[in-house]
Amino acid sequence: MNESYPKENLARKKVFRRLLSYTKPHKKQLAFAFLILFLATGADLLGPYIAKVFIDDYLTPRHFAWQSLTGLGIIFVLLYIGTALFHYLQIINFQTVALKIIQQLRVDVFNKVQHLGLSFFDKTPGGSLISRITNDTEAIKELFVTVLATLVQSSVMLIGIFIAMFALNVKVASFCLILLPLLFVLMYGYKKLSAVVFRTTREKLSQLNARLNESLQGMTIIQAMRQEKRLRKEFGKTNGEHNHASLKSIKLNSLLLRPAVQVLYVLGLVLVLGFFGVRSFDSVISIGVIYAFVNYLDRFFEPVNSMMQQLTHFQQATVSAERVFGLLDETEMAPTKIGNSASSIQEGKIEFKNVTFSYDGKTDVLKNISFVANPGETVALVGHTGSGKSSIINLLMRFYPIEKGDITIDGTSLKAFSDEELRKNIGLVLQDPFIFAGDVKSNIRLNNRNISDEQIVEAAKFVQADSFIEKLPKTYDEPIGERGSTFSSGQRQLLSFARTMAIDPRILVLDEATANVDTETEEAIQTALAKMREGRTTIAIAHRLSTIQDADQILVLHKGEIVERGTHQELLAFKGLYHKMYLLQQGEVAS
Amino acid sequence: MKVFIDLMWYFRQEKAKYIWGIVLLMCSSFMSMVPPFIVGVIVDDIRLHTLTSGSLFKWLSILIISGFAAYGFGYGWRMLIFGSSMNLAKLLRDRLFGHFTKMTSHFYSKRRIGDLMAHSTNDIRAVQEAAGDGILMLVDSITMGAMVIVAMAAIIDWRLTIIALIPMPFMAWAISHYGNLLHKNFHDAQAAFSELNDRVQENVSGVRVIKAFGEEQAEKENFRVQSADVVAKNIKVAKVDALFDPTITFFVGLSYFLTLVFGAIFVVHDSITIGELTSFSLYLGQLVWPMLAFGILFNIVERGRASYDRIRQLLKVKPDIVDRPNALAKVPSGDIAYRIETFRYTEDTPVVLKNIAFDLKQGQTIGIVGKTGSGKSTLVKLLLREMDCQAGDILIGGTSIYDYKMSSLRQAIGYVPQDHFLFSATVAENIAFAKPDATLEEIYEAAKLANIHEDILAFKEGYDTVVGERGVTMSGGQKQRVSIARALLINPEILILDDSLSAVDARTEEAILEALKRNRQNKTTFITAHRLSAIQHADIIIVLENGEIIEHGTHAELMAEDHWYRAMFRRQQLESFVVQGGISS
């Protein structure tokens, strides 16, 4: 732990520098914000100085030149109005820049994720990915919006106060510099100690919440197995630990934050009063200077308090930033076009040539797969789970890069097509039809502005989805909730069929669902599937006998290899598996 | 301020801590009266050249002592008041958790876990703030405010005090007003952020569709627009948030201005000295905080009240399934008889089960099949008393299950639910969930019965492997078998397998059923299933449709009839051929 620490620190510095590089596009606005901040601080700090002038030049000598006094008064009030105004503008400007930076960071990381390969998604839990795009960037937002802003504003204020003090009296001001190392020690000590304490508190809190969340989810089991009492005790224990940790952080805050800063303030006062007091024994002291000094000291410690409070958030944000940059630096990209030939898909002839594939580079899930699907033909893939059916589809969709062998479409390697050409011509129907929040229309159109409303209705009619859509209160504009939960699984499938038909692809890739649906919907699905295949080259993971029976070629897969292949008739004559299935089906029809 | 009355029971309970805390807080406030006073005295002494080294030393010593005393008092009241508020949070959290363990599925079906979590985190935090910061601000705004004003009026000049105070109420009002505004805007910003979160979630879950349809660019554009909306909402927050400091600066500045102008007049008329004017301006600085506190107090108290009301509402819900008076503490045993007339979840929902009557001899196995939503799960959950049946009864050994104590009833039952939920703990702890003091042998035995022993040994850390997000990710089939082992560990007389073999392959299913048969002599088993092979060998099979029994008999009997069961059995046989490509693995 100790050994890795300096390295970690170094990495943190790098992360921080990288974060700061995001401010570059906002140079102008930032410069403006700083300018106003300086103005605001300056105006703020001029107040006590004017009071000093008033006391020393007019009040003490009882010299009342009304004209200049009115002028002084007006300046005084104007300064405060100016301070308020400048401060307001300054804060808004800093915040706007900070928020824009975070948006940029968010957009960057989101865009990055869009182009990551599926292999990356396979091994990264969705939850952690989402949390990097939203929660971690939110933590960085805190860094920019609160932490950095406070640090910048407070430092400028502190420097300003010192400048003002030096302008008033160099000797006392340099005396007050003694406070700085004390302050630094206090801050450093607090930062060090609080890092540990706050980390445990946060950990305990997340444990507490995790326990609660889990217990709520598993309450049925807890009750069925009569473990309520034990779980209550365990929760109470974690709750107690959290309480203990929080108490520690209160203790730390009480010892080192405000009360300690207050002591420093008193020390500062003793310094200033002591100095002027001793000097007064042998010389005349300007009362106005004391007034101003005491006032400046009074203001000195509020920025200190705010800075110290923000220190702890700093580390948290850098950890988040590390995670976000880690994702931005990810190299596992989705396969894309290689070379710059402008190939296009015309006929839709698919050929697999000796394709061997492995997800992890160790075990081959596909071994030497070769087959041809001629334009308009249907190839049905059958085989049990893990036989490699899905991998064939994943490769054809170019979700994963092919390392051995090749896949060609119309004689051209899959690698040579642009993304757009592939997506336009290959329509995928997934087993689990993913429904987006929105309405029916938007789920069929999917952001593709080239698809008109008429085409949407046409597509829905084509796959027989229109009958249920028409029955919805708002038909095609019917809003769809979370994951389309208001629709039955059959309806969701029909909707996803319509989505695919709306782009009218040359090639259809089907991953048939096995879900039990009611008879009426099942009929609609079967009719739709048959119509969709018509005139399209189709590669299907088939579960329905109707699909298999109509296929021009059936490939039986086992452990990544094709063990049986042929047409309906050929396999029937072969008297193997297909024959067996056929007989069974005949039996069902007869009974 | 109603929340303080609502929380009075706690303040009473922690009387000593709160009283001492408030006393120390007041002492600490009093200590902060000292420096301005001393400044005034010294300034005047310097001006009049009456300051001696002796008096200077005396005053500075007092100043230092007051500083350290304030430190001690400050530490003390913080620990007492904030500490107590934290204990209140702990207490409420424990109460809520205890309450949650008494609530039934009816309660949980009406509420989302996210909301319950929010009550236990955000609402408790708001109450904690009211009991901590709220008290601090109440006390400080009253006592410190009063002390400063008294000091200014009594020591210096009451007329000047009134004049200097004129802008302060406006400031307090403005701050309180901003607080409300901020709360609303903040809420909008949070909502926008959570929408953004939803979109990202959707994007990540739907990654295949997005890639297949080449939606990446559109998704990026949507995200850009939506994240810009988040920025806009946050800027709105910032615009209110940014008002606080400048407003304070402005009003305080105004007070200083009034002080200087009128103070000067008083100095000229010799009503006050310049030293007094200096201490006055320092006191004025100390008045800012109590005024601010007064403004913030209203927001904290308001939020605390709303949150505490929500928590109380939640705690008020009575558990809807409880023991009857004089319920039997004996563990039920014997034949089971279902005599359900009708069952519905609530009075305004449709009937879920109707005329369910069957008898099950001790040691028999019953298979319950039917379409999704036909009532299979409900039927077995009634036995567990997850819900209570209003019309009808279920008897074990001739006694109604409602006459037993719930804990006795459940002691007789091993339950494997549909959603194989495991806790984030080790595999061994999960299996021993119902009996935490089980020996390793017992755990192994249960795991072997559930056909998961070998799988567990294959994990790197064997039985100590942690399950869940931070540990190993198990397949659905493995999770199902662990949860079967969990139910078998207590060796229950009645075992319920609620569609719990759906994710294991045919061979494993057979092995588990075989092991159950061998090891559960004289013990009763309920199995609900979609796959008929799981119940094919049961002593009794019932087929449910829309909550009614439509077929009833053994496998052979049902196959002889030409109804749903036979058709389904055939179809599934066929499907398994297709899925497996006819190759027996």
Boltz contact constraints between the chains, C-beta under 6 A:
constraints:
  - contact:
      token1: [A, 51]
      token2: [B, 260]
      max_distance: 6.0
  - contact:
      token1: [A, 59]
      token2: [B, 264]
      max_distance: 6.0
  - contact:
      token1: [A, 76]
      token2: [B, 257]
      max_distance: 6.0
  - contact:
      token1: [A, 77]
      token2: [B, 257]
      max_distance: 6.0
  - contact:
      token1: [A, 80]
      token2: [B, 250]
      max_distance: 6.0
  - contact:
      token1: [A, 80]
      token2: [B, 253]
      max_distance: 6.0
  - contact:
      token1: [A, 83]
      token2: [B, 249]
      max_distance: 6.0
  - contact:
      token1: [A, 84]
      token2: [B, 246]
      max_distance: 6.0
  - contact:
      token1: [A, 84]
      token2: [B, 249]
      max_distance: 6.0
  - contact:
      token1: [A, 84]
      token2: [B, 250]
      max_distance: 6.0
  - contact:
      token1: [A, 87]
      token2: [B, 245]
      max_distance: 6.0
  - contact:
      token1: [A, 87]
      token2: [B, 246]
      max_distance: 6.0
  - contact:
      token1: [A, 88]
      token2: [B, 242]
      max_distance: 6.0
  - contact:
      token1: [A, 88]
      token2: [B, 246]
      max_distance: 6.0
  - contact:
      token1: [A, 91]
      token2: [B, 242]
      max_distance: 6.0
  - contact:
      token1: [A, 92]
      token2: [B, 242]
      max_distance: 6.0
  - contact:
      token1: [A, 95]
      token2: [B, 238]
      max_distance: 6.0
  - contact:
      token1: [A, 96]
      token2: [B, 235]
      max_distance: 6.0
  - contact:
      token1: [A, 99]
      token2: [B, 231]
      max_distance: 6.0
  - contact:
      token1: [A, 99]
      token2: [B, 234]
      max_distance: 6.0
  - contact:
      token1: [A, 103]
      token2: [B, 227]
      max_distance: 6.0
  - contact:
      token1: [A, 103]
      token2: [B, 231]
      max_distance: 6.0
  - contact:
      token1: [A, 106]
      token2: [B, 227]
      max_distance: 6.0
  - contact:
      token1: [A, 107]
      token2: [B, 224]
      max_distance: 6.0
  - contact:
      token1: [A, 107]
      token2: [B, 227]
      max_distance: 6.0
  - contact:
      token1: [A, 110]
      token2: [B, 223]
      max_distance: 6.0
  - contact:
      token1: [A, 111]
      token2: [B, 220]
      max_distance: 6.0
  - contact:
      token1: [A, 114]
      token2: [B, 216]
      max_distance: 6.0
  - contact:
      token1: [A, 114]
      token2: [B, 220]
      max_distance: 6.0
  - contact:
      token1: [A, 121]
      token2: [B, 207]
      max_distance: 6.0
  - contact:
      token1: [A, 126]
      token2: [B, 204]
      max_distance: 6.0
  - contact:
      token1: [A, 129]
      token2: [B, 204]
      max_distance: 6.0
  - contact:
      token1: [A, 130]
      token2: [B, 200]
      max_distance: 6.0
  - contact:
      token1: [A, 130]
      token2: [B, 201]
      max_distance: 6.0
  - contact:
      token1: [A, 130]
      token2: [B, 204]
      max_distance: 6.0
  - contact:
      token1: [A, 133]
      token2: [B, 200]
      max_distance: 6.0
  - contact:
      token1: [A, 134]
      token2: [B, 197]
      max_distance: 6.0
  - contact:
      token1: [A, 134]
      token2: [B, 200]
      max_distance: 6.0
  - contact:
      token1: [A, 212]
      token2: [B, 120]
      max_distance: 6.0
  - contact:
      token1: [A, 213]
      token2: [B, 117]
      max_distance: 6.0
  - contact:
      token1: [A, 214]
      token2: [B, 423]
      max_distance: 6.0
  - contact:
      token1: [A, 216]
      token2: [B, 113]
      max_distance: 6.0
  - contact:
      token1: [A, 216]
      token2: [B, 116]
      max_distance: 6.0
  - contact:
      token1: [A, 218]
      token2: [B, 421]
      max_distance: 6.0
  - contact:
      token1: [A, 221]
      token2: [B, 421]
      max_distance: 6.0
  - contact:
      token1: [A, 224]
      token2: [B, 384]
      max_distance: 6.0
  - contact:
      token1: [A, 224]
      token2: [B, 410]
      max_distance: 6.0
  - contact:
      token1: [A, 224]
      token2: [B, 415]
      max_distance: 6.0
  - contact:
      token1: [A, 225]
      token2: [B, 433]
      max_distance: 6.0
  - contact:
      token1: [A, 225]
      token2: [B, 434]
      max_distance: 6.0
  - contact:
      token1: [A, 226]
      token2: [B, 407]
      max_distance: 6.0
  - contact:
      token1: [A, 226]
      token2: [B, 410]
      max_distance: 6.0
  - contact:
      token1: [A, 228]
      token2: [B, 101]
      max_distance: 6.0
  - contact:
      token1: [A, 232]
      token2: [B, 98]
      max_distance: 6.0
  - contact:
      token1: [A, 232]
      token2: [B, 101]
      max_distance: 6.0
  - contact:
      token1: [A, 235]
      token2: [B, 97]
      max_distance: 6.0
  - contact:
      token1: [A, 236]
      token2: [B, 94]
      max_distance: 6.0
  - contact:
      token1: [A, 239]
      token2: [B, 90]
      max_distance: 6.0
  - contact:
      token1: [A, 239]
      token2: [B, 93]
      max_distance: 6.0
  - contact:
      token1: [A, 239]
      token2: [B, 94]
      max_distance: 6.0
  - contact:
      token1: [A, 243]
      token2: [B, 86]
      max_distance: 6.0
  - contact:
      token1: [A, 243]
      token2: [B, 90]
      max_distance: 6.0
  - contact:
      token1: [A, 246]
      token2: [B, 86]
      max_distance: 6.0
  - contact:
      token1: [A, 247]
      token2: [B, 83]
      max_distance: 6.0
  - contact:
      token1: [A, 250]
      token2: [B, 82]
      max_distance: 6.0
  - contact:
      token1: [A, 254]
      token2: [B, 75]
      max_distance: 6.0
  - contact:
      token1: [A, 254]
      token2: [B, 78]
      max_distance: 6.0
  - contact:
      token1: [A, 259]
      token2: [B, 71]
      max_distance: 6.0
  - contact:
      token1: [A, 259]
      token2: [B, 74]
      max_distance: 6.0
  - contact:
      token1: [A, 259]
      token2: [B, 75]
      max_distance: 6.0
  - contact:
      token1: [A, 262]
      token2: [B, 70]
      max_distance: 6.0
  - contact:
      token1: [A, 263]
      token2: [B, 67]
      max_distance: 6.0
  - contact:
      token1: [A, 263]
      token2: [B, 71]
      max_distance: 6.0
  - contact:
      token1: [A, 266]
      token2: [B, 63]
      max_distance: 6.0
  - contact:
      token1: [A, 266]
      token2: [B, 67]
      max_distance: 6.0
  - contact:
      token1: [A, 269]
      token2: [B, 35]
      max_distance: 6.0
  - contact:
      token1: [A, 270]
      token2: [B, 60]
      max_distance: 6.0
  - contact:
      token1: [A, 270]
      token2: [B, 63]
      max_distance: 6.0
  - contact:
      token1: [A, 273]
      token2: [B, 42]
      max_distance: 6.0
  - contact:
      token1: [A, 274]
      token2: [B, 60]
      max_distance: 6.0
  - contact:
      token1: [A, 277]
      token2: [B, 51]
      max_distance: 6.0
  - contact:
      token1: [A, 277]
      token2: [B, 56]
      max_distance: 6.0
  - contact:
      token1: [A, 280]
      token2: [B, 46]
      max_distance: 6.0
  - contact:
      token1: [A, 280]
      token2: [B, 51]
      max_distance: 6.0
  - contact:
      token1: [A, 285]
      token2: [B, 46]
      max_distance: 6.0
  - contact:
      token1: [A, 287]
      token2: [B, 47]
      max_distance: 6.0
  - contact:
      token1: [A, 287]
      token2: [B, 274]
      max_distance: 6.0
  - contact:
      token1: [A, 290]
      token2: [B, 43]
      max_distance: 6.0
  - contact:
      token1: [A, 291]
      token2: [B, 278]
      max_distance: 6.0
  - contact:
      token1: [A, 294]
      token2: [B, 39]
      max_distance: 6.0
  - contact:
      token1: [A, 298]
      token2: [B, 285]
      max_distance: 6.0
  - contact:
      token1: [A, 382]
      token2: [B, 581]
      max_distance: 6.0
  - contact:
      token1: [A, 383]
      token2: [B, 581]
      max_distance: 6.0
  - contact:
      token1: [A, 384]
      token2: [B, 579]
      max_distance: 6.0
  - contact:
      token1: [A, 384]
      token2: [B, 580]
      max_distance: 6.0
  - contact:
      token1: [A, 397]
      token2: [B, 212]
      max_distance: 6.0
  - contact:
      token1: [A, 419]
      token2: [B, 214]
      max_distance: 6.0
  - contact:
      token1: [A, 423]
      token2: [B, 213]
      max_distance: 6.0
  - contact:
      token1: [A, 423]
      token2: [B, 214]
      max_distance: 6.0
  - contact:
      token1: [A, 428]
      token2: [B, 212]
      max_distance: 6.0
  - contact:
      token1: [A, 434]
      token2: [B, 206]
      max_distance: 6.0
  - contact:
      token1: [A, 434]
      token2: [B, 209]
      max_distance: 6.0
  - contact:
      token1: [A, 436]
      token2: [B, 202]
      max_distance: 6.0
  - contact:
      token1: [A, 446]
      token2: [B, 213]
      max_distance: 6.0
  - contact:
      token1: [A, 446]
      token2: [B, 215]
      max_distance: 6.0
  - contact:
      token1: [A, 447]
      token2: [B, 215]
      max_distance: 6.0
  - contact:
      token1: [A, 447]
      token2: [B, 218]
      max_distance: 6.0
  - contact:
      token1: [A, 556]
      token2: [B, 581]
      max_distance: 6.0
  - contact:
      token1: [A, 558]
      token2: [B, 583]
      max_distance: 6.0
  - contact:
      token1: [A, 577]
      token2: [B, 582]
      max_distance: 6.0
  - contact:
      token1: [A, 581]
      token2: [B, 577]
      max_distance: 6.0
  - contact:
      token1: [A, 584]
      token2: [B, 574]
      max_distance: 6.0
  - contact:
      token1: [A, 588]
      token2: [B, 570]
      max_distance: 6.0
